[in-house]
């Protein structure tokens, strides 16, 4: 299972890459493998300010739908157009082209409470 060391992780299987005061957020390789073939991603929260742990969208796979949870508080600035056009991008490249949203963090210190790669690997076994 791919768990990049330079990212932070939530217990809900989202990852977070910090770029200044912006967090790029997606679901982990483990999460996409558990969901299976992703056919639709819905992010109706662009422009909204949400708290860490809030649902920012949903991910629909062939046999299930899963909520996507925000790992840090902030304003949803952008939904990845590549994923909107081709949701399977998440299956192919969860940590690269398959990112879901960009968030202007309201409290960058929240990142410190997220899991390291090693902690996340322990979580998923």
The first five atom37 places (N, CA, C, CB, O) and aatype in JSON, in Angstrom:
{
  "aatype": [20, 20, 20, 20, 20, 20, 20, 20, 20, 20, 20, 20, 20, 20, 20, 20, 20, 20, 20, 20, 20, 20, 20, 20, 20, 20, 20, 20, 20, 20, 20, 20, 20, 20, 20, 20, 20, 20, 20, 20, 20, 20, 20, 20, 20, 20, 20, 20, 20, 20, 20, 20, 20, 20, 20, 20, 20, 20, 20, 20, 20, 20, 20, 20, 20, 20, 20, 20, 20, 20, 20, 20, 20, 20, 20, 20, 20, 20, 20, 20, 20, 20, 20, 20, 20, 20, 20, 20, 20, 20, 20, 20, 20, 20, 20, 20, 20, 20, 20, 20, 20, 20, 20, 20, 20, 20, 20, 20, 20, 20, 20, 20, 20, 20, 20, 20, 20, 20, 20, 20, 20, 20, 20, 20, 20],
  "atom_mask": [
    [1, 1, 1, 1, 1],
    [1, 1, 1, 1, 1],
    [1, 1, 1, 1, 1],
    [1, 1, 1, 1, 1],
    [1, 1, 1, 1, 1],
    [1, 1, 1, 1, 1],
    [1, 1, 1, 1, 1],
    [1, 1, 1, 1, 1],
    [1, 1, 1, 1, 1],
    [1, 1, 1, 1, 1],
    [1, 1, 1, 1, 1],
    [1, 1, 1, 1, 1],
    [1, 1, 1, 1, 1],
    [1, 1, 1, 1, 1],
    [1, 1, 1, 1, 1],
    [1, 1, 1, 1, 1],
    [1, 1, 1, 1, 1],
    [1, 1, 1, 1, 1],
    [1, 1, 1, 1, 1],
    [1, 1, 1, 1, 1],
    [1, 1, 1, 1, 1],
    [1, 1, 1, 1, 1],
    [1, 1, 1, 1, 1],
    [1, 1, 1, 1, 1],
    [1, 1, 1, 1, 1],
    [1, 1, 1, 1, 1],
    [1, 1, 1, 1, 1],
    [1, 1, 1, 1, 1],
    [1, 1, 1, 1, 1],
    [1, 1, 1, 1, 1],
    [1, 1, 1, 1, 1],
    [1, 1, 1, 1, 1],
    [1, 1, 1, 1, 1],
    [1, 1, 1, 1, 1],
    [1, 1, 1, 1, 1],
    [1, 1, 1, 1, 1],
    [1, 1, 1, 1, 1],
    [1, 1, 1, 1, 1],
    [1, 1, 1, 1, 1],
    [1, 1, 1, 1, 1],
    [1, 1, 1, 1, 1],
    [1, 1, 1, 1, 1],
    [1, 1, 1, 1, 1],
    [1, 1, 1, 1, 1],
    [1, 1, 1, 1, 1],
    [1, 1, 1, 1, 1],
    [1, 1, 1, 1, 1],
    [1, 1, 1, 1, 1],
    [1, 1, 1, 1, 1],
    [1, 1, 1, 1, 1],
    [1, 1, 1, 1, 1],
    [1, 1, 1, 1, 1],
    [1, 1, 1, 1, 1],
    [1, 1, 1, 1, 1],
    [1, 1, 1, 1, 1],
    [1, 1, 1, 1, 1],
    [1, 1, 1, 1, 1],
    [1, 1, 1, 1, 1],
    [1, 1, 1, 1, 1],
    [1, 1, 1, 1, 1],
    [1, 1, 1, 1, 1],
    [1, 1, 1, 1, 1],
    [1, 1, 1, 1, 1],
    [1, 1, 1, 1, 1],
    [1, 1, 1, 1, 1],
    [1, 1, 1, 1, 1],
    [1, 1, 1, 1, 1],
    [1, 1, 1, 1, 1],
    [1, 1, 1, 1, 1],
    [1, 1, 1, 1, 1],
    [1, 1, 1, 1, 1],
    [1, 1, 1, 1, 1],
    [1, 1, 1, 1, 1],
    [1, 1, 1, 1, 1],
    [1, 1, 1, 1, 1],
    [1, 1, 1, 1, 1],
    [1, 1, 1, 1, 1],
    [1, 1, 1, 1, 1],
    [1, 1, 1, 1, 1],
    [1, 1, 1, 1, 1],
    [1, 1, 1, 1, 1],
    [1, 1, 1, 1, 1],
    [1, 1, 1, 1, 1],
    [1, 1, 1, 1, 1],
    [1, 1, 1, 1, 1],
    [1, 1, 1, 1, 1],
    [1, 1, 1, 1, 1],
    [1, 1, 1, 1, 1],
    [1, 1, 1, 1, 1],
    [1, 1, 1, 1, 1],
    [1, 1, 1, 1, 1],
    [1, 1, 1, 1, 1],
    [1, 1, 1, 1, 1],
    [1, 1, 1, 1, 1],
    [1, 1, 1, 1, 1],
    [1, 1, 1, 1, 1],
    [1, 1, 1, 1, 1],
    [1, 1, 1, 1, 1],
    [1, 1, 1, 1, 1],
    [1, 1, 1, 1, 1],
    [1, 1, 1, 1, 1],
    [1, 1, 1, 1, 1],
    [1, 1, 1, 1, 1],
    [1, 1, 1, 1, 1],
    [1, 1, 1, 1, 1],
    [1, 1, 1, 1, 1],
    [1, 1, 1, 1, 1],
    [1, 1, 1, 1, 1],
    [1, 1, 1, 1, 1],
    [1, 1, 1, 1, 1],
    [1, 1, 1, 1, 1],
    [1, 1, 1, 1, 1],
    [1, 1, 1, 1, 1],
    [1, 1, 1, 1, 1],
    [1, 1, 1, 1, 1],
    [1, 1, 1, 1, 1],
    [1, 1, 1, 1, 1],
    [1, 1, 1, 1, 1],
    [1, 1, 1, 1, 1],
    [1, 1, 1, 1, 1],
    [1, 1, 1, 1, 1],
    [1, 1, 1, 1, 1],
    [1, 1, 1, 1, 1],
    [1, 1, 1, 1, 1],
    [1, 1, 1, 1, 1]
  ],
  "atom_positions": [
    [[0.85, -1.18, 0.0], [0.0, 0.0, 0.0], [0.89, 1.24, 0.0], [-0.96, 0.0, 1.23], [1.86, 1.32, 0.76]],
    [[0.57, 2.18, -0.84], [1.35, 3.41, -0.97], [0.92, 4.42, 0.09], [1.18, 4.0, -2.4], [-0.24, 4.83, 0.14]],
    [[1.86, 4.82, 0.95], [1.61, 5.83, 2.0], [2.78, 6.82, 1.99], [1.44, 5.14, 3.43], [3.76, 6.64, 2.72]],
    [[2.7, 7.86, 1.16], [3.81, 8.82, 1.07], [4.14, 9.46, 2.42], [3.49, 9.9, 0.06], [3.26, 9.87, 3.17]],
    [[5.44, 9.53, 2.71], [5.92, 10.05, 4.0], [5.71, 11.55, 4.14], [7.38, 9.72, 4.18], [5.69, 12.06, 5.26]],
    [[5.56, 12.28, 3.03], [5.48, 13.75, 3.11], [4.06, 14.26, 3.32], [6.04, 14.36, 1.85], [3.83, 15.47, 3.33]],
    [[3.1, 13.37, 3.49], [1.71, 13.77, 3.69], [1.28, 13.51, 5.12], [0.78, 13.02, 2.73], [1.95, 12.78, 5.86]],
    [[0.16, 14.12, 5.52], [-0.48, 13.85, 6.8], [-1.8, 13.15, 6.51], [-0.69, 15.18, 7.65], [-2.36, 13.31, 5.43]],
    [[-2.31, 12.38, 7.47], [-3.45, 11.51, 7.24], [-4.49, 11.65, 8.34], [-3.0, 10.06, 7.12], [-4.16, 11.95, 9.49]],
    [[-5.76, 11.41, 7.98], [-6.83, 11.41, 8.97], [-7.23, 9.96, 9.28], [-8.06, 12.23, 8.47], [-6.93, 9.05, 8.51]],
    [[-7.9, 9.78, 10.39], [-8.44, 8.46, 10.74], [-9.53, 8.03, 9.76], [-9.0, 8.47, 12.17], [-9.87, 6.85, 9.69]],
    [[-10.06, 9.0, 9.0], [-11.13, 8.72, 8.04], [-10.58, 8.44, 6.64], [-12.09, 9.9, 7.98], [-11.34, 8.36, 5.68]],
    [[-9.24, 8.28, 6.52], [-8.58, 7.88, 5.27], [-8.49, 9.0, 4.23], [-9.31, 6.72, 4.67], [-8.49, 8.74, 3.03]],
    [[-8.41, 10.24, 4.71], [-8.08, 11.35, 3.82], [-6.61, 11.71, 4.05], [-9.01, 12.59, 4.07], [-6.07, 11.49, 5.13]],
    [[-5.98, 12.24, 3.02], [-4.62, 12.75, 3.14], [-4.63, 14.25, 2.96], [-3.67, 12.07, 2.11], [-5.58, 14.82, 2.43]],
    [[-3.55, 14.89, 3.42], [-3.45, 16.35, 3.38], [-2.0, 16.72, 3.06], [-3.9, 16.99, 4.75], [-1.07, 16.27, 3.72]],
    [[-1.83, 17.56, 2.04], [-0.51, 18.1, 1.69], [-0.6, 19.61, 1.88], [-0.09, 17.72, 0.2], [-1.45, 20.27, 1.28]],
    [[0.28, 20.16, 2.71], [0.25, 21.59, 3.02], [1.14, 22.36, 2.04], [0.72, 21.83, 4.48], [2.3, 22.03, 1.84]],
    [[0.54, 23.4, 1.44], [1.26, 24.3, 0.54], [0.99, 25.73, 1.02], [0.8, 24.11, -0.97], [0.06, 26.38, 0.56]],
    [[1.81, 26.19, 1.95], [1.58, 27.49, 2.57], [0.37, 27.41, 3.48], [1.39, 28.6, 1.5], [0.33, 26.59, 4.4]],
    [[-0.66, 28.27, 3.23], [-1.88, 28.2, 4.04], [-2.98, 27.4, 3.34], [-2.39, 29.61, 4.37], [-4.14, 27.43, 3.74]],
    [[-2.6, 26.69, 2.27], [-3.54, 25.86, 1.51], [-3.26, 24.39, 1.81], [-3.42, 26.14, -0.03], [-2.11, 23.96, 1.84]],
    [[-4.32, 23.64, 2.03], [-4.22, 22.19, 2.18], [-4.84, 21.55, 0.93], [-4.93, 21.68, 3.49], [-5.98, 21.84, 0.58]],
    [[-4.08, 20.68, 0.29], [-4.6, 19.87, -0.8], [-5.04, 18.56, -0.16], [-3.53, 19.64, -1.96], [-4.26, 17.94, 0.56]],
    [[-6.29, 18.15, -0.43], [-6.88, 17.01, 0.26], [-7.37, 15.98, -0.74], [-8.04, 17.46, 1.16], [-7.93, 16.32, -1.79]],
    [[-7.16, 14.72, -0.41], [-7.69, 13.62, -1.22], [-7.95, 12.42, -0.33], [-6.72, 13.26, -2.36], [-7.79, 12.49, 0.89]],
    [[-8.35, 11.31, -0.95], [-8.5, 10.08, -0.19], [-7.25, 9.22, -0.42], [-9.8, 9.3, -0.6], [-6.59, 9.33, -1.45]],
    [[-6.95, 8.38, 0.55], [-5.74, 7.58, 0.48], [-5.86, 6.44, -0.52], [-5.4, 7.02, 1.86], [-6.95, 6.07, -0.97]],
    [[-4.7, 5.9, -0.86], [-4.63, 4.73, -1.73], [-5.42, 3.58, -1.11], [-3.15, 4.32, -1.98], [-6.12, 2.85, -1.8]],
    [[-5.3, 3.42, 0.21], [-6.05, 2.39, 0.92], [-7.55, 2.6, 0.74], [-5.69, 2.39, 2.41], [-8.29, 1.66, 0.45]],
    [[-8.01, 3.84, 0.91], [-9.45, 4.14, 0.79], [-9.95, 3.85, -0.61], [-9.72, 5.61, 1.15], [-11.01, 3.24, -0.76]],
    [[-9.22, 4.27, -1.64], [-9.7, 4.03, -3.0], [-9.7, 2.54, -3.31], [-8.83, 4.78, -4.03], [-10.56, 2.07, -4.05]],
    [[-8.75, 1.79, -2.74], [-8.73, 0.34, -2.99], [-9.91, -0.35, -2.31], [-7.4, -0.27, -2.49], [-10.44, -1.33, -2.84]],
    [[-10.32, 0.15, -1.15], [-11.47, -0.41, -0.44], [-12.78, -0.08, -1.15], [-11.5, 0.1, 0.99], [-13.71, -0.89, -1.16]],
    [[-12.86, 1.11, -1.74], [-14.07, 1.53, -2.44], [-14.25, 0.78, -3.77], [-14.04, 3.03, -2.7], [-15.37, 0.45, -4.16]],
    [[-13.16, 0.53, -4.45], [-13.23, -0.08, -5.78], [-13.33, 1.01, -6.84], [-14.44, -1.04, -5.88], [-12.89, 2.14, -6.64]],
    [[-13.91, 0.66, -7.98], [-13.97, 1.57, -9.12], [-14.84, 2.78, -8.81], [-14.49, 0.84, -10.36], [-16.05, 2.66, -8.64]],
    [[-14.22, 3.95, -8.75], [-14.92, 5.19, -8.44], [-15.57, 5.73, -9.71], [-13.95, 6.24, -7.82], [-14.91, 5.89, -10.74]],
    [[-16.88, 6.01, -9.63], [-17.63, 6.43, -10.81], [-18.14, 7.86, -10.72], [-18.79, 5.49, -11.03], [-18.53, 8.44, -11.73]],
    [[-18.15, 8.45, -9.52], [-18.66, 9.81, -9.37], [-18.12, 10.4, -8.07], [-20.21, 9.83, -9.38], [-18.08, 9.73, -7.04]],
    [[-17.7, 11.67, -8.13], [-17.3, 12.4, -6.93], [-18.11, 13.69, -6.91], [-15.74, 12.69, -6.92], [-18.13, 14.44, -7.89]],
    [[-18.77, 13.94, -5.79], [-19.62, 15.12, -5.64], [-19.06, 15.99, -4.53], [-21.09, 14.71, -5.35], [-18.92, 15.55, -3.39]],
    [[-18.74, 17.25, -4.86], [-18.26, 18.21, -3.87], [-19.1, 19.48, -4.0], [-16.72, 18.52, -4.07], [-18.75, 20.4, -4.74]],
    [[-20.23, 19.51, -3.25], [-21.12, 20.67, -3.33], [-20.72, 21.82, -2.4], [-22.52, 20.25, -3.0], [-21.46, 22.8, -2.28]],
    [[-19.56, 21.71, -1.75], [-19.2, 22.64, -0.68], [-18.19, 23.7, -1.1], [-18.65, 21.87, 0.47], [-17.7, 24.44, -0.24]],
    [[-17.85, 23.82, -2.39], [-16.9, 24.85, -2.82], [-17.44, 26.22, -2.42], [-16.65, 24.79, -4.36], [-18.6, 26.55, -2.67]],
    [[-16.58, 27.02, -1.78], [-16.99, 28.34, -1.3], [-17.45, 28.34, 0.15], [-18.07, 28.88, -2.16], [-17.61, 29.4, 0.75]],
    [[-17.67, 27.15, 0.71], [-18.11, 27.06, 2.11], [-16.92, 26.91, 3.05], [-19.08, 25.87, 2.29], [-15.87, 26.4, 2.66]],
    [[-17.1, 27.36, 4.28], [-16.11, 27.16, 5.33], [-16.63, 26.07, 6.25], [-15.83, 28.49, 6.12], [-17.74, 26.15, 6.79]],
    [[-15.8, 25.03, 6.42], [-16.19, 23.86, 7.2], [-15.17, 23.6, 8.29], [-16.33, 22.62, 6.29], [-14.03, 24.07, 8.23]],
    [[-15.58, 22.85, 9.29], [-14.7, 22.46, 10.39], [-14.04, 21.13, 10.07], [-15.48, 22.38, 11.72], [-14.56, 20.33, 9.28]],
    [[-12.9, 20.89, 10.69], [-12.25, 19.59, 10.55], [-13.24, 18.5, 10.96], [-10.94, 19.52, 11.42], [-13.92, 18.62, 11.99]],
    [[-13.31, 17.45, 10.17], [-14.22, 16.35, 10.44], [-15.56, 16.47, 9.74], [-14.45, 16.25, 11.9], [-16.32, 15.49, 9.69]],
    [[-15.87, 17.65, 9.19], [-17.13, 17.83, 8.46], [-17.06, 17.11, 7.11], [-17.43, 19.32, 8.25], [-15.99, 16.95, 6.53]],
    [[-18.22, 16.69, 6.63], [-18.33, 16.08, 5.3], [-18.25, 17.19, 4.25], [-19.66, 15.27, 5.16], [-19.02, 18.15, 4.3]],
    [[-17.3, 17.06, 3.3], [-17.2, 18.06, 2.24], [-17.7, 17.55, 0.9], [-15.77, 18.52, 2.09], [-17.86, 18.31, -0.05]],
    [[-17.96, 16.24, 0.82], [-18.44, 15.67, -0.43], [-18.68, 14.18, -0.28], [-17.46, 15.93, -1.56], [-18.6, 13.63, 0.82]],
    [[-18.98, 13.55, -1.41], [-19.18, 12.1, -1.4], [-18.49, 11.47, -2.59], [-20.68, 11.75, -1.4], [-18.28, 12.1, -3.63]],
    [[-18.13, 10.21, -2.4], [-17.43, 9.45, -3.43], [-18.27, 8.22, -3.71], [-15.97, 9.08, -2.98], [-18.53, 7.41, -2.82]],
    [[-18.69, 8.09, -4.96], [-19.53, 6.96, -5.35], [-18.7, 5.97, -6.14], [-20.76, 7.44, -6.17], [-18.08, 6.31, -7.15]],
    [[-18.7, 4.74, -5.67], [-18.05, 3.64, -6.38], [-19.16, 2.75, -6.95], [-17.09, 2.83, -5.43], [-20.34, 3.0, -6.73]],
    [[-18.77, 1.72, -7.67], [-19.75, 0.87, -8.34], [-20.77, 0.32, -7.34], [-19.05, -0.28, -9.06], [-21.96, 0.25, -7.66]],
    [[-20.32, -0.08, -6.14], [-21.23, -0.75, -5.2], [-21.49, 0.01, -3.91], [-20.68, -2.07, -4.86], [-22.2, -0.5, -3.04]],
    [[-20.95, 1.23, -3.75], [-21.12, 1.93, -2.49], [-20.93, 3.43, -2.67], [-20.14, 1.4, -1.44], [-20.4, 3.89, -3.68]],
    [[-21.39, 4.19, -1.67], [-21.15, 5.63, -1.62], [-20.52, 5.92, -0.26], [-22.48, 6.46, -1.83], [-20.97, 5.39, 0.76]],
    [[-19.48, 6.74, -0.25], [-18.79, 7.07, 0.99], [-18.67, 8.58, 1.13], [-17.39, 6.41, 1.03], [-18.44, 9.28, 0.15]],
    [[-18.84, 9.08, 2.36], [-18.62, 10.49, 2.62], [-17.12, 10.79, 2.61], [-19.25, 10.9, 3.98], [-16.31, 9.93, 2.94]],
    [[-16.77, 12.01, 2.23], [-15.4, 12.5, 2.31], [-15.36, 13.56, 3.4], [-14.9, 13.07, 0.92], [-16.13, 14.51, 3.38]],
    [[-14.44, 13.38, 4.35], [-14.35, 14.25, 5.52], [-13.15, 15.17, 5.42], [-14.27, 13.41, 6.81], [-12.08, 14.77, 4.97]],
    [[-13.34, 16.41, 5.83], [-12.27, 17.4, 5.79], [-11.3, 17.17, 6.96], [-12.85, 18.84, 5.83], [-11.73, 17.14, 8.11]],
    [[-10.0, 17.0, 6.68], [-9.06, 16.76, 7.78], [-8.66, 18.02, 8.54], [-7.82, 16.1, 7.25], [-8.17, 17.94, 9.67]],
    [[-8.86, 19.19, 7.93], [-8.54, 20.48, 8.58], [-9.67, 21.47, 8.31], [-7.18, 21.05, 8.07], [-10.37, 21.37, 7.3]],
    [[-9.84, 22.42, 9.2], [-10.87, 23.45, 9.03], [-10.45, 24.47, 7.98], [-11.15, 24.16, 10.36], [-9.27, 24.78, 7.83]],
    [[-11.45, 24.98, 7.25], [-11.15, 26.05, 6.31], [-12.18, 26.16, 5.21], [-9.79, 25.84, 5.7], [-13.19, 25.46, 5.19]],
    [[-11.89, 27.08, 4.27], [-12.78, 27.32, 3.14], [-12.39, 26.45, 1.96], [-12.76, 28.82, 2.74], [-11.22, 26.41, 1.56]],
    [[-13.37, 25.75, 1.41], [-13.14, 24.92, 0.23], [-12.98, 25.87, -0.96], [-14.33, 23.88, 0.0], [-13.94, 26.53, -1.37]],
    [[-11.78, 25.95, -1.5], [-11.49, 26.88, -2.59], [-11.75, 26.29, -3.97], [-10.06, 27.33, -2.51], [-12.19, 26.99, -4.88]],
    [[-11.48, 24.99, -4.1], [-11.49, 24.4, -5.44], [-11.75, 22.91, -5.37], [-10.17, 24.67, -6.15], [-11.28, 22.22, -4.47]],
    [[-12.52, 22.41, -6.34], [-12.72, 20.98, -6.56], [-11.94, 20.62, -7.82], [-14.26, 20.62, -6.7], [-12.01, 21.34, -8.82]],
    [[-11.21, 19.54, -7.79], [-10.35, 19.12, -8.89], [-11.18, 18.81, -10.15], [-9.52, 17.89, -8.48], [-11.94, 17.84, -10.18]],
    [[-11.02, 19.63, -11.17], [-11.77, 19.44, -12.42], [-11.44, 18.12, -13.1], [-11.49, 20.59, -13.37], [-12.31, 17.54, -13.76]],
    [[-10.21, 17.65, -12.97], [-9.81, 16.37, -13.58], [-10.61, 15.21, -12.98], [-8.29, 16.12, -13.39], [-11.01, 14.29, -13.7]],
    [[-10.84, 15.26, -11.68], [-11.64, 14.22, -11.01], [-13.11, 14.37, -11.37], [-11.45, 14.3, -9.47], [-13.82, 13.37, -11.51]],
    [[-13.57, 15.61, -11.51], [-14.95, 15.85, -11.92], [-15.2, 15.23, -13.31], [-15.27, 17.37, -11.94], [-16.23, 14.6, -13.54]],
    [[-14.24, 15.4, -14.21], [-14.37, 14.89, -15.58], [-14.17, 13.37, -15.65], [-13.37, 15.59, -16.5], [-14.81, 12.7, -16.45]],
    [[-13.27, 12.84, -14.82], [-12.93, 11.42, -14.85], [-12.67, 10.93, -13.42], [-11.7, 11.14, -15.76], [-11.52, 10.93, -12.97]],
    [[-13.73, 10.52, -12.7], [-13.57, 10.12, -11.3], [-12.57, 8.98, -11.08], [-14.9, 9.7, -10.76], [-11.99, 8.87, -10.0]],
    [[-12.35, 8.15, -12.08], [-11.4, 7.04, -11.95], [-9.97, 7.53, -11.78], [-11.5, 6.13, -13.16], [-9.08, 6.74, -11.47]],
    [[-9.73, 8.83, -11.99], [-8.41, 9.42, -11.73], [-7.99, 9.14, -10.3], [-8.43, 10.94, -12.01], [-6.81, 8.94, -10.02]],
    [[-8.96, 9.12, -9.38], [-8.65, 8.85, -7.97], [-8.11, 7.43, -7.82], [-9.92, 9.03, -7.08], [-7.17, 7.21, -7.06]],
    [[-8.68, 6.46, -8.54], [-8.17, 5.09, -8.49], [-6.75, 4.99, -9.05], [-9.11, 4.16, -9.25], [-5.92, 4.26, -8.51]],
    [[-6.49, 5.7, -10.11], [-5.2, 5.61, -10.8], [-4.08, 6.35, -10.08], [-5.33, 6.15, -12.2], [-2.93, 5.9, -10.1]],
    [[-4.39, 7.49, -9.45], [-3.35, 8.35, -8.89], [-3.89, 9.11, -7.68], [-2.83, 9.33, -9.96], [-4.05, 10.33, -7.72]],
    [[-4.17, 8.39, -6.6], [-4.83, 8.97, -5.42], [-4.05, 10.14, -4.83], [-5.01, 7.9, -4.37], [-4.65, 11.08, -4.31]],
    [[-2.71, 10.09, -4.89], [-1.9, 11.13, -4.25], [-1.41, 12.21, -5.21], [-0.71, 10.5, -3.58], [-0.77, 13.17, -4.78]],
    [[-1.7, 12.08, -6.49], [-1.24, 13.05, -7.48], [-2.42, 13.72, -8.15], [-0.35, 12.38, -8.53], [-3.07, 14.59, -7.57]],
    [[-2.69, 13.32, -9.39], [-3.77, 13.91, -10.17], [-5.16, 13.68, -9.55], [-3.75, 13.36, -11.58], [-6.12, 14.35, -9.92]],
    [[-5.26, 12.73, -8.62], [-6.55, 12.39, -8.02], [-6.9, 13.15, -6.76], [-6.57, 10.97, -7.72], [-7.8, 12.74, -6.02]],
    [[-6.22, 14.26, -6.5], [-6.6, 15.08, -5.32], [-8.05, 15.55, -5.5], [-5.63, 16.32, -5.13], [-8.55, 15.63, -6.63]],
    [[-8.7, 15.86, -4.38], [-10.13, 16.23, -4.45], [-10.37, 17.72, -4.3], [-10.89, 15.5, -3.38], [-11.01, 18.33, -5.16]],
    [[-9.87, 18.32, -3.23], [-10.15, 19.74, -2.98], [-8.91, 20.46, -2.47], [-11.29, 19.89, -1.97], [-7.97, 19.86, -1.95]],
    [[-8.95, 21.79, -2.66], [-7.96, 22.68, -2.04], [-8.71, 23.52, -1.01], [-7.23, 23.59, -3.11], [-9.8, 24.04, -1.28]],
    [[-8.11, 23.66, 0.16], [-8.74, 24.3, 1.3], [-7.83, 25.41, 1.83], [-9.06, 23.28, 2.41], [-6.65, 25.18, 2.07]],
    [[-8.39, 26.6, 2.02], [-7.64, 27.67, 2.71], [-7.84, 27.42, 4.2], [-8.13, 29.13, 2.29], [-8.92, 27.65, 4.74]],
    [[-6.78, 26.95, 4.84], [-6.88, 26.54, 6.24], [-7.16, 27.73, 7.16], [-5.61, 25.84, 6.68], [-6.53, 28.78, 7.04]],
    [[-8.1, 27.55, 8.07], [-8.37, 28.6, 9.06], [-7.46, 28.45, 10.27], [-9.84, 28.56, 9.5], [-7.24, 29.42, 10.99]],
    [[-6.92, 27.24, 10.51], [-6.0, 27.01, 11.61], [-4.95, 25.99, 11.18], [-6.76, 26.51, 12.88], [-5.12, 24.79, 11.4]],
    [[-3.85, 26.45, 10.56], [-2.82, 25.52, 10.08], [-2.25, 24.6, 11.15], [-1.69, 26.3, 9.47], [-1.71, 23.54, 10.83]],
    [[-2.37, 24.97, 12.42], [-1.87, 24.12, 13.5], [-2.63, 22.8, 13.59], [-1.96, 24.86, 14.84], [-2.13, 21.83, 14.17]],
    [[-3.84, 22.74, 13.01], [-4.61, 21.48, 13.03], [-3.87, 20.36, 12.32], [-5.97, 21.69, 12.38], [-4.08, 19.18, 12.63]],
    [[-3.01, 20.71, 11.37], [-2.25, 19.69, 10.64], [-1.42, 18.85, 11.61], [-1.34, 20.35, 9.58], [-1.22, 17.66, 11.39]],
    [[-0.93, 19.48, 12.67], [-0.09, 18.78, 13.65], [-0.83, 17.64, 14.35], [0.42, 19.76, 14.68], [-0.2, 16.72, 14.86]],
    [[-2.16, 17.7, 14.38], [-2.95, 16.66, 15.04], [-3.22, 15.46, 14.11], [-4.27, 17.25, 15.52], [-3.73, 14.43, 14.56]],
    [[-2.89, 15.59, 12.82], [-3.11, 14.5, 11.88], [-2.04, 13.43, 12.03], [-3.14, 15.03, 10.44], [-1.0, 13.65, 12.66]],
    [[-2.3, 12.27, 11.45], [-1.39, 11.13, 11.56], [-0.2, 11.29, 10.61], [-2.13, 9.83, 11.25], [-0.32, 11.81, 9.51]],
    [[0.96, 10.82, 11.07], [2.12, 10.71, 10.19], [1.9, 9.48, 9.29], [3.47, 10.59, 11.03], [0.98, 8.7, 9.51]],
    [[2.76, 9.32, 8.3], [2.67, 8.15, 7.43], [2.8, 6.86, 8.25], [3.76, 8.2, 6.33], [2.06, 5.9, 8.02]],
    [[3.74, 6.84, 9.18], [3.95, 5.64, 10.01], [2.72, 5.34, 10.87], [5.18, 5.81, 10.92], [2.31, 4.19, 11.01]],
    [[2.12, 6.39, 11.43], [0.9, 6.21, 12.24], [-0.24, 5.69, 11.38], [0.49, 7.53, 12.93], [-0.99, 4.81, 11.79]],
    [[-0.37, 6.24, 10.17], [-1.43, 5.81, 9.27], [-1.23, 4.35, 8.84], [-1.5, 6.72, 8.04], [-2.19, 3.59, 8.76]],
    [[0.0, 3.96, 8.58], [0.29, 2.56, 8.23], [-0.12, 1.63, 9.36], [1.79, 2.37, 7.91], [-0.65, 0.55, 9.1]],
    [[0.12, 2.04, 10.61], [-0.32, 1.24, 11.76], [-1.85, 1.14, 11.79], [0.21, 1.85, 13.08], [-2.4, 0.08, 12.09]],
    [[-2.53, 2.25, 11.49], [-3.99, 2.28, 11.49], [-4.58, 1.27, 10.5], [-4.5, 3.69, 11.16], [-5.53, 0.55, 10.83]],
    [[-4.01, 1.22, 9.3], [-4.59, 0.34, 8.27], [-4.03, -1.07, 8.32], [-4.34, 0.92, 6.89], [-4.48, -1.95, 7.6]],
    [[-3.03, -1.27, 9.2], [-2.49, -2.61, 9.39], [-1.62, -3.04, 8.26], [-3.59, -3.6, 9.57], [-1.08, -4.15, 8.27]]
  ]
}
